[in-house]
Amino acid sequence: MGDAAQTAKTVGGIVKGNLWTNNPIFMQVLGICSALAVTNLLTNTVIMSAGVIFTMGMTNLTVSLLKSFMPRKVRMMVQTLIIAFYVIIVDLVLKAYLPAISENLGPYVGLIITNCIIMGRAEAFAQSNGPLLSMWDGVTSAAGYMGVLMTVALFRELLGFGALFGFQVMPEGFVPWIIMVMPPSAFFLLGIIIWIGKTIMMRQGELAK
């Protein structure tokens, strides 16, 4: 019972950390290139985030399984190759089943390989934990990444196009905010999200004291 409780506590702690207290984007400010590149439309953001969730979860699982066989001097190279393997799978699936979205995303799917969030979690967590827990860490960390990107994309598509997932939702006569379809808007929105998140955490910390 004690082991089960400890495992549940660890799993819950990973979720809380990756979704909130240690969120890879608004707490660690990692992977923000994606916030600029794909958050002008919610559909693109969902697909990109799903690719990152798959890649990150499977990378952590694989790294954890193979960590004992990786020579220390080349482990970073091996991790990069593992990430690239799963990114290629994502890219091929998109090209085969969602060619229009694959074309919209362009080179950004391939750039998942260079996403420092994935490499960071593989090195910091998967190298020293079991396979299932490592996979859970990867999935939840990517989910935290997805949550921030979806928030940015929601405001950008709503105010920039008057739509959500391609469906017009703003009333007739709505004038789109042109700045919202431009990359700088993602920086502004991300800054606001980071500011709000940090403020909430500071207040929570003060209340805890």
Protein Blocks (a to p, Z undefined) as FASTA:
>chain_A
ZZmmmmmmmmmmmmmmmmmmmofklmnopaklmmmmmmmbfklmmmmmmmmmmmmmmmmm
mmmmmmmmpcfklmmmmmmmmmmmmmmmmmmmmmmmmmmlmmmnmmmmmmmmmmmklmmm
mmmmmmmccfklmmmmmmmmmmmmmmmmmmmmmmmmmmmnopaehiafbdehiacdfklm
pmklmmmmmmmmmmmmmmmmmmmmmmmZZ
